[in-house]
Amino acid sequence: MANENPSGGTGSAQGAHMVSNLRELSHEELADVLGELGAQAFRVKQVEEWLARPEVQSFDAMTNLPKALREALAERYSLSSVAIAATRVSKDGSRKYLVKCASDGTYVECVGLPSSGRLSVCVSTQAGCAMGCAFCATGRSGLSRSLTAREIVDQVGVVRADFGLRVSSVVFMGQGEPFANYDATLAALRILNAPGPKTIGARHLTVSTCGIIPRIRQFSKEPEQFTLAISLHSAVQATRNALMPAVRKYPLTRLHEALQDYAWRTHRRPTYEFAPIEGVNDTTPEVEALVDFCVGTLCHVNLIHLNELEGSPLKPSPAARVRAIQARLERAGVETTIREPRGQDIEAACGQLRQRLEGMGF
């Protein structure tokens, strides 16, 4: 077997690739880089196998590579497109991360949610959001840009590494509208679901959308069994228009049809996210409209806690009223869950994420 000389070669890789993310290289580019470093050809497959595992965030983890090769790669490349800039820890064990994108310094937030030895990660798909929902902090600053698939996936990797736990599920419910960044979102889902020792099952990968109908229909035709959640919040058109102005062009009648088609095509039930707001969508007419929207369809309703935002007149419904809404839905045969909030004390709960850099408490 020929000797490997990882520090040898032409040296052209060192200057050209000093700040590159190794995961972004094509097969051919990776082969060229390893060849320049004097590594044997079979090392390409070994490196690619490590790169396919999102939890691998250090070259030291690549234990079947020579130490000299690992060191040479670490000098020239990173393994992640994002890095943790700051962390906040909740009294319930949740952790919120401010992560910085290596490409341009953009900041986004993601959340790790541990429970009984399992770990769920909430990732962002955009920096900011253009949807402007009245109950959500993210849209207050507008949309900066969409994230790449690698930037989405690497959020999972840095959270996993920080906790030291295997990730059991990922929810695309952080900053941004995933279906406004459809291609990158789908690519990220497929990377996380790719076969391997740390693969995450498709049904444990959930995408939440405000209701972009063309993308819902497209999503229903994808071959994987990914889970779909709809940020509904009202089944009365006027109320939904006021709460979620960016989706007024997708009326509830058409949304209902698209979701029926989704359930028929996939044989999977979408989840409807509904945050009861006192005096807005928790009234009897509103609840009856929600019942009518759900009855006779394949669906599950998640009643989620409205997290108050500074300066907003919207207030969460009292707990007793939320329980009454659950009881009404269940009497109608609609499976309903009241979801307990996590990370409220560190502004990591639903609707609280934003990429602000001042006053965050980090």
N, C-alpha and C positions, 0 to 999 in steps of 0.2 A: 504493500500500500504506500502510495506516495506521501511524503511529508507535507503537512499543511503549514502555511506561513501567513497567519491572519494579519500580521502587521506589514506584510510585503505588498507586492503589486505595484501598480503605476502611481498610486496616491491620488488619483483624480477624484475618488469618492470623498476624500476628506473635506476639500473645500466646497465642492458642489452640493453636498448633502448634509452639511453640519447640523441643520435644524429640521431636517425632514422627518416625517412620521414613516417609519418602515412599513407600516400596514397599508400605506397608500401606494406602494410600489406595485407594479404589475409583476407577473411571473418572470417575464424577460428582464425587467429592470432589476429585480431581486437577484436573478442569476448573474447579471453583469456585476452587481455590487459585490456579491460573494466571490466571484471570480477575481475581481480587482484586489480583494483582501486575501487572495491566495487559498481560499477554501475549496475543498473538493466538491464535485458536482452533486453528490448525494446530499450535501448539506442544505441544498435549496428546499428539498422536500421536508427535511426536519424543521427548518425555520418556518416554512409555511404551515406546518401542523401546529406549531406554537402560536403563530399569529392568528390562527383560526379560533383560538380560545380567548374570549374577551377578558377573562380573569387574569391573564398573563400581562402584568404591567411592569415587569422587570426582566432584563436580559439574564439576570442571575437564575431565574426560574427555568431557563432553557438548559436543563441539566445534562442533556446528551450532546451539547456543543462544547468544544474545547474552551477553556477559560480565556485564552488569548483572543479567540474569535468573539466571544461575548463582550470582552472589554473593548475590542476594536469597534464593534457595532454600537456599543453604548456611548463611545466617544463621538460618533457621527450621527446617531439617530435617536429619536424618541420612540416609544411604543404607544403613546396616547396623543390624541389631538386636543385633549383638555387636561387641565391640571387643577387640583383643589386650591383655591385661593384663600378660603376661610370656611369654617365649620361652626354650626351652632347645634347644641345638644338639648333636646327636650326632656322634661321630667318623665315623659312616658317612654323614653329610650329612642325616639326618632331623632334623626340627624338631618339637618338641612345644610347643603353644600352650595357655596358660591364657587363656580368653576369658570376658569378662563380658557378661552379657545386659543390655541397656539398660533393659528393662522393670522389673526388680526387683533387679538386682545379683547374680543367680545366676551361679555360675561353673561352667564345664564345660571339658573338654580335647578337643583334636583334634590330628591329626598330619599333617604333610606328608612324603611319601616320594618323593624325587626318584630317578630312575634313567635314565641315558643321555639326558638332555634331556627326559624325560617326567616328569610329576608325578601321583602318586596321593595322594588325601586321605582320611584316615580320620576320619569325623565321629561325633559323639555324637547320640543321639536323646532322651536323658533326662539329667537331672542326678542322678547316682547310679543305683542299680538295685535293684529289689525281688527279683531272682531268687535271690540268695544263693549263687551257685556257689562251691564250696570253693576253686577254683583262681584266683579272680578278685578283684582288689583293689577294684573299683568298688562291689560290693555291701556291702562292710564298713561303709559309712556309711549304707546304706539308700537309699531313693528320696526325693529332694527334690521334683522335679516333672518332668513331661514338657515337652519343648521344642516350640515352634511350628514349622511348616514353614519359616517365614522364618528362624528361629534356626538351623535345621539347614542351610539353603542358604547362609546368610551365613558359616558356618564355612568353606565352600569358597571364598567370595569373599575373605575376609581372608587365607587361606593362599595363594591364587593371587596376590594383590597383593604379599604378602611375598616370594614366590619370583620373581615376574615371569615365570612360566612358565604356559603353557596347561595346564589340568588334563585329563589323559587318562582318568582313572578315579576313581570315588569308591566307597569301601566304608563301609557303615553298620555298623561293627564297633567303634565307640568305646563310650562309656558308655551303659548302658541296653539294654533289650530293645525293638528297633524295632517288633515286632508287639504290644507292650503300648501302643504309641503309633501305631497303624496308620494312622489318617487323616492325621496330620501327616507321617508317613514317606512315604506314597504321594504326598501333595501335593508334598513336597520332591523326590521322584524325578521327578515330572512337570515341575516347574520346571526342574530340571537337564537334562532330556531335551527341553525345548521347542525348536522350530526356531529357529536363529539361528547367527551366526558362531562361537560358542563352545559349541555344543550338545555334550553328552556322550551317546554312543550308549547305548541301553538296556542292551546286553549288557556295557557297561563300568560299570554301576551295580549294585552287589551289596549285598544285604540279608542279614544274618546273624541268625538266630533260634535260641533255645534249643529250639524245637520246639512252638510254640503251634499245635496242629493246626487249630482253626477258621480261624485267620488264614492258615495255609499253603493251605488249601483255597480261601479267598477270593482269595489272591494268585494262585493258579493260573488264576483266571478273569479277571484283569485283562488288557486287550488288549496291553499293552506287553511287550517281551521282556527285562524286568529279570531279573537273575541272583539265584538263591536259594542261600544257604549255611546249613547246619544245624550248630549247635554240638552235636556228638554225644557224643564223649569216652568212650562205652562202649556196647556193644551187649548188655550184660548188665544186666537190669533192676535188680537190687539195687545194683550198682556205680553205675549212672547215678543212682539215687535218692539215694545217699550224696553223690555229687559235685554233683548238680544238683537239690536237694530241691524247688524250686518247680515243676518239670515232672513230678513223679511222677504227677500226675493225667492225664498224657498218655502212656500206656504205649507201649513200643517197637513192639508189634504194630500199634497204631493209627497210630503215626508212620510205620511202614513202608508201610502202606496209603495214607496221605495222600501220601507221597512218590512212590509208584508212580502214583497218580492225577495228581499234579503233572506227572510226566514224560510221561505219556500225553497229557494235555491240552495241554501247552506244547511238547512235543518238545524240551525242554531238560533237561540233566542237572543235578541239584542237586550241590553240593559238600558233603562231610561233613568237618567240622573235628574233628580228633582229636589231642589233646595226650597223648602217651605219658607215663605217670606210673609211676615205678619201683615195682614190686611191687603196683600197683593195677590198671591196665588194660593192662599190657604183658606179662602172663603168657600162656602158650600157650592156655589156655581162653578168655581174653578176646580174643586175636587171632583165634582160630577163630570166635568169635561175631561178630566184626566182618566176617570173610570171608563168613560165612553171611548177614549182613545185606545185604551188597553184591552178592554173586554173582547174575548174571542180571538185574540192574537197571541202569538208566542212571544213573551216578553217577561222581563223582571224589572221591578221598580226599586231603585235605591233612593231612599230619602236621606239626603245629606244635610249636614248642619251648615247654615249660612254663616259665614264668618264676616263680622262687621268690618267695614272699611272706614277709615277716617274721612269725615265729611259726607258720608253717604246716609241718606234717610232710611235706607232699607235695614230692617231689623229681623232677626230670626224668629220664627214662630215659637210660641211656648211649647215646652216638651209635651204637655198634655194634648195640644192640638196636633202635633206630629204623630203621636200615638193614635189619635182619632182618625187621621188620614190613612195611616197604615191599616187600621181596623176596617175602614170603609172599602179600601182596595181589596183586602183579603176576603171580605164578605162577597165581593163581586168575582172572586176566584182569581185575583191577580196576585201572584207571589210578590211580596214586598219585604224589604229589609230596611231597618233604620241603621244607617252606618255611623258608628262612633267616630268623632273627629280625632285626628292624631296631629300632634305638633303645633297646636294652636299657640302655645306660649313662645314659640320661636318663629311664628309667621310662616309655618310650613304646611298648613292645612289648605284644603281646597279653596281656590280663589285668592290665596295670599301671596303667591310667588310673583316676584318681579326682579328685574336686573338692576335695581337701583344700587348705587355704591355708597351713598351717604345715608346715615340714619338707619342702617340696617341692624345695628347692634352686633355686628361681627367684631 
